[in-house]
Every structure is written in C-alpha cells, then in structure tokens.
Amino acid sequence: MNEKITAIAGCCLAGEQIDGEQIDVLLAEAESDLFDLLYWANKIREKFFGNKVKICSIVPGRLGGCNQDCKFCAQSARYRTGYDKTKTVSDEEILNAAEQTKLSGVSRFGIVYSGKTVSEEELIRLARLVEQIRERFGLRVCASVGIIRQEQAERLAQSGLSGYNHNLETSARHFGSIVTTHKYGDRVETIQAARKAGLRVCAGGIFGIGESDSDRVQMALELRRLGVDTVPMNFLHPIKGTPLGDAETLEPREILSIIALYRFILPRTSLKIAGGRVLNLRDMQSWMFYAGANAILSGNYLTTAGRAVREDVQMLTDLGLEVDSD
C-alpha cells in the first residue's frame, strides 16, 4: 500500500481539507499506484455517503440555437451540428418526462435550457412547471437556465425549485480557451446568487477539453471555495462540427484517476458522473463508484444518448449499492 496516499486519505477520513502540496503528491503517485488511489477514494465515499447513490434525470426546456461559443457544445448556433435553430420543448412533453422519471423510481428531475440566460416569459413558465411537477409527482426539481441574478434565483426558489445547475466548465486560466462570449466571473456570480437564494448548487465541469492537471485541480479548489453541493463531472463526447469535434477522448483509467482526485479534494461533496460516461468509460462504468462517485445522471442527455435508468439501477443492485431516494 502506498504510504503517501494512505496518509493523505487519513486526513480526508478525519474530515480535514487537503492542501496543494498534498494534491501534488496524489498527482505524482496516481500513475504508478492508481489502484491505491481508487481504494482510498472508495473508503472516503463510504465514510461520507455510505452505500447510497443518487440518480437524476434531465429534460431540455429549450434545445439548440445558443449564441454562445463553448467549443465542446453541440447546441451552439455557431457550429454546424444540426442544433442551429432553437426548439422549445412543450409543457406537456416536460410533464410527461417528469412522470416517466417518477415511474422509473428516480426522485430527482432537472430542466435544462440552452443559451446564455432566459427571458422573463421563460422564467415565469419554468416557475409554473416546477410547481406542477412537485405537486403532481413529488420530485425534487432542479434547473439550469444559464446566467441569472439573485432576484431570479429567489423567484425560482419560491416556486419550489430544489437546486440550480451552472457549471464552471474548467479552470479560470483555461476558460478563455474554451469560451469567449461570456466571462468566468459571470458563472461564479451565478453560483453565488443561487446559494444566497437558498438553492442547492450543482456545479462542475467537463474534462478532456485540452486542460492540464493543474486546471483540473484549480477547478476543484474553486468549487470547494464556493461550497457547492454537487459536482457534475462530464467527459468530452466529441461532436462533429464543433471545434473539439476531432478531439481524442480520455482513457478510462485517466477518468477514474480524475474522479478519485476530486473525491480526495471534495470528500463531503457529491460527485455526479454525467455526460460522456458511456462513451469514455466503456466497460469500466461500474468502476466510477470505486473511484469515489456517489451520483449519476441517468437516461438520455441533451444531445447524446445515455443509458436507460433500469440499466443503471440494475448496475447498482449488482454492485450491492442502493438508490438514494432522499
């Protein structure tokens, strides 16, 4: 057993925050002793989350036609991906998706809008939908509608919204290489506004977009500073027509190492493995829990196919894990 990794794991299990020097040690040891890193990441997960795994499903409220230039995103109208025009999903379609989520045994449901932000009309519609979904299906409802002000976040909270998703995507240093149409600070301010409104915050990023180990660490430390509740971890699924359409995907072992590193840095924060897990992890999907993950996005994603919820529930059962319905 790697003594250096063991000692740092002991700090995490004792509830201590690890520092930059300890993180550098983990990075240095990860390649030669990956399985030690995973072993302790799993122990940390078990310590703070037990045997339960959260599952959430999402539906688009508005799809495509985005005027932003995120280089990985199929929904940007700047790229030829087939999503150049905006499609607004009907209330009926969203409510039907919520019903299917309820019937599948999943208790968390997210509504996601493309674009930089939403109009007043769209905000009113979203608030109404949240109220209906909670009343009819009893689901926890989250939303992702881009950059919002605190007053807007408060209105969503009053409608019964449980949480707000707004990803940092990458580090502050690397952000300008991926997005130029808005600022990193805009995203930070949105996260802070959601927290001040009393919403649980789901904020993470995407890996495999040309970032360095340092960028990955800096994003984790910023998420820790912001005190987010859940970190969605997405792994690039290259989409033809985007600037990253020909990028190479990450190898499964590297992905597991990233998840484990985040578990060490964020021992008490939910880590949700989301977009790109099917394509990138392949036959090693079940290993994500051993690497420290305690939550997954299940069902189809926004522009790529995921896995059926029943398949993910069966995977958890086979692993001796339980669906967290709280």
N, C-alpha and C positions, 0 to 999 in steps of 0.2 A: 504494500500500500504506500502510495506517495505521501511522505510525511508533510511536505509543504501544503499540499491540497487538503490533507486531513486537518492540519492546524487551522487553516482558513475556514474550513467547514465548521469547525468547533466554534469559531467566533459567530458565524451565522446562526448556528443552532442555539447559541446563548442569547440571541436577539441583538447582536452588535452589528453596526454597519461597517462593511469593509472599505478600506481606503484605496487610493490609486496605486500605491506600492503593492498591496495585496492583489489587486486586479491584474497588475503586470505579471505577477508570479503565476497566476492562473493561466494567463495567455501563454506564458513561456512553457508551462508544464502540460498544457492541454493536448498538444500534438502527440507527445510521447506517452502520455498517461490518460488518454481520453476516457477509458472505462472507469478510472478512479474518479475523474471529474463527474461523470454521469452517476456513479454510485452515490456520491455525496450530494449531488443536486437532487436526487430522488429522496434521500434522507431529509433534506431541507423541506421538500414538498410535503412529505409525510408529516413532518413536525408541525407545519402551519396550516395544512389543508386536509390532512387525513387521507381517507380513501375516496373522496368525492371529487367529481369532475363536472364543471359547469358546461352546459351546451346551450348555444344560442343560434338562432336562425335569422336571416335578414331578407328584406324585400326592397326593391327600389321604389321610391316615391316619384323620382324623376330620373330618367336614364338618358345619358349621352348629351351632346350639344354643349359641352362645357367649354368656356372661353379661356380656361387656364391652360398652361403648357407643361404640366407634370409629365416628364419624359417616359414614364412607365405606363401611363394610363390610356386605356382604350377609349375612354369616354371624352377625351379632348377633341373638340371640333377642328383642331389644328392639324390632326393626323388622319390619314385615310384608313380607318379601321371599321367602317360601317356604322359608327355611332356619332356621325357628324350632326345629325338632327336630334332635337330634344323630343323625348317621348315622356309624357306624364302618365303615370300608372293610375288607373281609376280607383276611387274609394272602394268599389266592390271587389276589385282584384286584391287590394291590400287587406281587406277584411277577410276574404277567402283564404289568403295566405296565413293570416293570423289564426284562423280556425284550424287549418291544417297543422300549424305549429302546435296548437293546443292538443289536437288529436294524436300527434306523434309523441307526446309526453314531454316536450320541451317547454320550459316556463319563461324563457327569455326571447324577446322578439324585437328586431331592430328595423327601423325605416330609414333608408339612405337616399339622399338627394345628390345628384350630380351638380356641379357648379360651385362658384366661389361662395355664394350665400343664397338666401331665399327672400322672396318678396313678402310684403305684409299679407297679401292674399294667401300665399302658400303657408305662411306661419299660422294663420288662422285655421286653415284646412288641417294642418298637422295636429294642432292642439285638439281639434274636434275628433280626429281619428284616434288620438291617444286615449281620449275619454271613452270612446266607443269600444276600443279594444280591451281596455281594462274592465269596463262594465260587463261586456259580453263574454269575454274569455278569461279574465283574471290573470292575464300575462303581465310580466314586467316588460315595459316598453322603453326602448332606447331609441335615440335618433342621431343622425349625422346629416346636418344640413349646411356644413361649411362654417365660415367665419360669422360669429354672432356677437352681439353686445350683451352686457349683463341684463339689461331690461328684457331682451328677448329670451334669454335663458330663464329668467324668473317667470315669465309667462308660460313657458313650456313646463317648468316645474309645477306651477299651479294647476296645469291641466292633468297632472298625474304622471308626467314623464319621470322615469326612474334614473336614467343615465344619459350621458351625452358622449358621442364618439368624435374625436378630432385628432388625427394623428400628426405627430411631428414629422414623420417620414424618415428622417435621418438626422445627422448632427447639424448644428448651426453652421459649421465650416463647410459641409458638403452640400447643404441645401440649395445654394445658388447654382450649383452644377446640375441640379435636377428640376428646379422650379425658378422661373424669373418673373412671373406675373403677380406674385404677392410675396410678402416677407415672412421670414421665420418668426419674427416677433408677433405677427398677426395670429399665428397659430398658438403661440404661448399665451397671448392675451385672451383668446377664446377659451382655452383650457382654464385659465384663472377665473374668467367670468362664469363658466359653468360650475366651478367649485364654489364660488361665492353665492351662487343661486341655490346651493344645496343639492345639486345633482351629483351622482356618482360619475366619475370621469373614466372613460375608456380611451387611452391614448398610447400609441406605439409607433410603428413604422414598418418600412419594407427593407429587406435585405437582398443583396445581390445586384445592387444598382451602382456598383463601382466604388462603394465606400470602403474605407480601411478598418482595421481592428480598432484603431483609435476613434473613428467616427461612431462605431457601434457602442463603444464604452461611453463616449460623451453623450450619446442619446440616452443611454440607460441612466447615467448620472443626472441628466436634466429631468427625466421622468421621475426619478427619486426625489429630486428637489421640489418638483411641482406637486408631489404627493398624489399621483394618480392611483385609481383603484384597480384598474385592469390594463395590462399592456398587450394589445393585439400584435402578434408577430407574423408579418406577411413575408413571403419569399417570392421573388420575381417569377412571374409566369410571362415570359416574353410574348408580346402581342405584335404580330406583323403590322407594319405601318407606323408604329411608334419609334422614337429614336433608339429605344432599347430592345427593339423587336428581334435583333440578331444576337443579343447578349447570351452568354453561356449561363446555364442555371447552376446553382450551388450543388455541391455533392451532399448526400445525406449525412455523412459523418460531420461535415463542417456545420451543417444546420443544427445537429444535435449539440455540438460544442457551443454554438451561439446561444441556444436555449439554456443550456446548463450555466453558462456565464451569467446570463440575465437572472437566473434563479439565485445565484450567489449574491449578485448586486442588489436584487429586489426580493429578499426571502419571503416577505409577507404580502407581496403584490401578486394578484392573479396574472398568470401568463397564458394568454389565449392564442393558440396556433390557428391561423386563419388562412388567407389567400395563398395559394401556391403549394399547400402541403401535399396534395395528391400527386402533382407533377414532380415535385422536388424530393419528397421523402420516399416515394415509391413503396417498396416492400418494408420500409423501416418506419412506417407511420406510427405503429404502436410504441416505438421507442421514445416518442416525444414525451410521454409521461415519465418514463425512466430518466429523461433528461431534465425533468422539473416542471413540465407544463401541467396545469390543473384546469384548463378550459379549452374548448374548441369551438370553432364556427362550423356548423354542420348544414347540409343541404347545399343547393347551388349558391354561388356567389353572385356578383353583379353582372360580369361579362364572361365568366368562365364557370365550368361545371365543377361542383364539389362532389361530396359523397352523400348518399341517401342517409337520412337520420337513423333509420333502422340498422344500417350497416355500422354506423358509429356506436350506437347503443350496444349492438352485439359485440363489437370490439371491446368496449368497456367491460361487459359481462365476462368475456373470455379472459380478460386480464385481472378479474377479481376487483374491479373498480365499480363505483356506483355513480349514477346520475344525481347531481346536486339539484334538487328541486326547490331549494330555499330561495 
